Amino acid sequence: MAIPITVLDCDLLLYGRGHRTLDRFKLDDVTDDYLMSMYGFPRQFIYYLVELLGASLSRPTQRSRAISPETQILAALGFYTSGSFQTRMGDAIGISQASMSRCVANVTEALVERASQFIRFPADEASIQALKDEFYGLAGMPGVIGVVDCIHVAIKAPNAEDLSYVNRKGLHSLNCLMVCDLRGALMTVETNWPGSLQDCAVLQQSSLSSEFEAGMHKDSWLLGDSSFFLRTWLMTPLHIHETPAEYRYNMAHSATHSVIEKTFRTLCSRFRCLDGSKGALQYSPEKSSHIILACCVLHNISLEHGMDIWSSPMTGPMEQPPEEEYEHMESLDLEADRIRQELILTHFS
């Protein structure tokens, strides 16, 4: 659907005296199908974002004219869901690519400011128990309150000398640590880790690890794959199962852990700026980290609004560096090994 609109000058300024706005695009002028195809979200969801972020996107400056919060949000959604600043996206809402870039920056920061409002572990006992019950109902794995994993998102090379962002595939990336619940809602997101860090190192240095080590979630644990070390609060699969009970444990573990793998695929399918199909994020590591976090906030908001995150076509995320096995190191934590063996004997024998 083509909308003939004159593209504004590249020097169009976002904010203005008296908050005069340039409303070249009206949501009411286009169909719901058009909004979904161009911006990936329905009309009412976009209206909610306008209400949520409007004040942050209308801050006054000394400049002469302003792009409305609605238009800024559409510009950002168009980039997040397509991964491109293509001219057609700017044409559709009547702004230049330069203005698109500024809109994306503004909306990204507004979403990052609200990350703690939408991405958080439940604090009350009833909600924690509900997490355990939901995960147990999936595959019979008791005590689980979240599934943890890392995903690499490609970024441009910060500079020729900095190799800290080069992962084991030779690509520059951020290694992002995330924890989700059974619905795919993200409860922890850390997007700032350099791609050269292995998953186990990211977790070890994370605030998530500090919280669990401090006993914040007693009598509960996360599930992680074999790229992580076994911990008293992190159950990993057995490298080799030797008994029927250990086999059943590994099968339940795999079925439960698949939730976050599916969440990653959905996240990258909806937000194509993350999947590498249009190339790496062309920003500094800090700005790229914020864009990833903004997409995670939108992911959770969409869940809160009843959007089915599993309904969009699944496409795999960017090729991930191969996992390594760390099972030979697990004997260093004898208490963690004892807890896992007790779990297997009690629930899978």
N, C-alpha and C positions, 0 to 999 in steps of 0.2 A: 504494500500500500504506500503510494508516494504522496507526500505532503509538500507541495511547492512553497517553500519559505525562503526568504532572502537570508543568507548567512550573515550574522553580525560581524562587525569589524573585529580583528584579532585583539585590538586594544580595549574591547568591551570590558568594563570594570564591574566587579561583582557587587559592590555595595555603594550606596549613594546617599546624598543629603536628602532628608525627608523620606528615605526608604522607597523612592520610586522604583518600581520593578518593571522589567521587560517580559511580559507574558506572551511570548510568541507562540506558545504551545498550550493548548487546553486539553485536559484529560477528557472532558465531556465531548470533545470533537472527534474522538477515535473510539473504535470498538474494543471490547474486552479481549478479543482474539489478537488484535494488533498489539495491545499492551503486553500480553503474555509472550508473543513472538519476538517483540523488540526488546523488552525489558525484563522478562522472566517472572513477573509478578502481577497479580490482579489489581484492579482499580482500588478496592477498599484497603488493600495492604499498602499501596502507595500513599493513599490519603492518611493512613495511620503514621507512616514515616514523616509526612509533612507536619503532622501535629507533634510528633515526638522530637523532630530535629529543627523545626521551624525557627525557634528562638536562636539557636546556635548559628543558623545559616543566614540570619538577618541582622548580624551585628553591624552597627553603623561605622562608616569611615568618612573620610573627607572626599571620597570620589563621587562622580556625578550621577552614575546610573547603577542599577542593581539588577542581577538576574534573580528571579524569584526562587524561594526554597524549593518549590515544586519542580522547576526546571533543573535546578542543581541536582536534585535527587534522581530525576530521570537520567541525567547525564551520567551520574555515578553508577546507577543500576545498569545502564547500557554498557558501560565499560566492564563492570564486574562480571556480567553474564556473557559478554562476547569476547572479552580479552583484547579488545581493539579500540583505538581511537579513530576508526574509519570515518571518512568524510560523511558517509550516509547517516551515521548516528548523529553527528552534529547537525546535518541538514534537517533531520527529522524534528529537532526541537529548536532550530534556528540559532545555533551558536557555532563558533569556529572551534577547530581542534585545540587551539590554545586555551580558549575558555572552557572547553570540556575538561582539560587537564586541571585547571584551577577548581572546577566544580568537584571533580573526583577527590582532590586534596581536601577540600572543605568538608564534604560528606564523610570521607574516611575518618577525619579527626573527630567529627561529631559522634560517629558510631563508636570509635575507640574510647571516647570519654564516658560512654555508657556501657562499656563492656562488662563491668562488675555487676551491673543491674540485670544482665541477661545470661551471663556465663558464671555459674557458681555451683558449688556443692550444697545440697540441702543441709541445714544445720540441726533441725529438730529430729528427735528419735523416731517419730512416726514416719517421716519421709525417708529416713535411712532404712527403716524396716521395709518400707514399700519397695525400695530399690532391691533389697535382698530377695523379697518375695517374687518380684518380676523376673529377676535373673534366674532364680531357682525354677520358676515355671517354664523357662525356655529349655533348659537341658539338664536340670537337676544339680547344678553347681551351687552349693550353699555359701552364704556369707559374702557374696560378691556385691559390691556397691558401684562398680564401674569397670570399664575395660580401657586399657591404656595402650597407645601405640604412637609411633612417629611417622610423619610423612614429609617428604622433601618437596619443596616448591622452588622451581628454577628462577634465578634472578640474574641480572647482568653482572659481569665481573666488576667488583668495586674498583680494583686497580690491578695492574699487571703483577705487582709484588705481593699482594695479599692472597695467600693460598688457603687461608683458614675457611673460606667458603667453598672450596673445591671438594666435592664428595668423591667416593670411591669409583664412581662412573666417569670422573673427570669433568663433571658439570658443576657450575656454581649454583649453590642452592642454600636455602634456609631449611634446617631440620626442625620441624614443628612438632611439639609434644602435645597430645590431646587425650582427654578422657571423656567417654560418652556413657550415657545410660542406655537402657534397652530400646528406647524410642529413637535413639540417635542424637538426642540433645547433648550438647557439649557442656561439661561441667568444669573442665580445666582446659585452658589453651595457653601455650607458651610458644610464641612464633619467632623468637629472636635468636635462636641458636644457630651457629654457623654449620654449614653442610659437612664440614670435615669431621665433626663430632659424631661418634657412633651413638646409636640409640641409648645404650647403657650409660654412656657418659652424660648425655643430655638429661636423663632421668636422675642420675646421681647428683647433678648440680642444680636441679630444678627446685623451685619452691614447693612443688607437689611432694617431692621426696622429704623435704624438711618437715612438712606438715604431718606426714604419716610417721616419720621417725620420732616425732615429738608425741606420738600417741593420740593425735587428734581424732582418729577414727578407729578406736579399739574394737576388737572382736569383729573386724571387717577386713576385707582385702580387695585389691584390684586384681584383674587378670592381665597378664602380659605374655607376649610370645617369647621364643627362645633367644631373641636379641637382647633380652634383659636378664639380669641376675635374679635368682630366687631370693625373696626377702620374706620376713614374717608377715608383711602386709601386701606382698605381691606374689601371686601364685603363677608359676610358669609351667609349661608342659614337661613331661619326662622325655629325655632324649631317646631312651629305649624303654619300652614297656615290657616287663617280664612276666606279669601275671594278668589274668582277666580283669582284676580290679583296676590295675594300672592302665590297661587298655581303655576301660570304660571312663576313667578319669580323663585320659587324653582326648577321647571323643567328645566328652562333655565340655572340656576346655576349648576345643576347636570350634564347636558349635556356638559357644558363648562369645568367644573372641571374634567370630565372624561379624558380629554386630558393628564393630568399629571399622572393619574393612569395608563393609557396605556403606557406612557413614562417609568414609573417605571418598568412595566412588561417587556417592550422591553429591557431596560437597563440590568435587571437581566437575561433575556433570552440570550442576546448576551454575557454578561460578567458573566460567571457562578461562578467566584470567589466571587461575591456579593450575590448570592442567597441562600447561606447556604447549598446547596445540597451536597457539598464536605466537609462540616464542616465550622467552623468559620475561619476567616483570622488569621493565626498563627503569628501575628506580634504585636508590641506595638501599642497603640492607635494612636500615631503620624504616624508611618509607614502605618498602616491600612488606616488612613485618606488620606494619599498621594496616595495609591493605588486606593481608591474610586475616588478621584479627577482625577487621570490619566485616568481611564475608562470613566469618564464624558467628558474629553477632546477628547478622541478617538470617543466617541459618536457624539460629535458636528462636528469633522473633517469628519466623515463618511457622515453626512448630507450635509456638504459643497461640498462633492465630489459626490453628487447625489445618494448615496446609500439609498435604501428604508428601513428605520428603522422598518417599520411595517411588513416587509415581512417574518422575521424569526418567527418560531413557538413560540407562547406565552406560557410561563410558569410563574406561579405566583412567586413573590418574597418571601423571607422568611416570615413566619407568623408574622404579625405585632401586637404589643400590641394593645389591644382594645382602641377605641377612647372614650373620655369623652365628655359630652355635657357642654358647657359653656354659654348657652343662658341666663341663669339667671343673668350673670354678665354684659350683654351688656348694660343695662340701665345706667351703669356708664359713658358711652360715649354718651351723649345726641346728640351731633353734628353728630356722626356717624349714630345713629339711625335715625336722621332727614334726612340725605342724602340717606339712604337706602329706607325710606318711600317715599321720593320724586322720587327716581328711579323707585319704583314699580308703583306709581301713573302715572308717565309720560310715561313709556314705556310698562307697562304690564296691564293697565286697559282697 
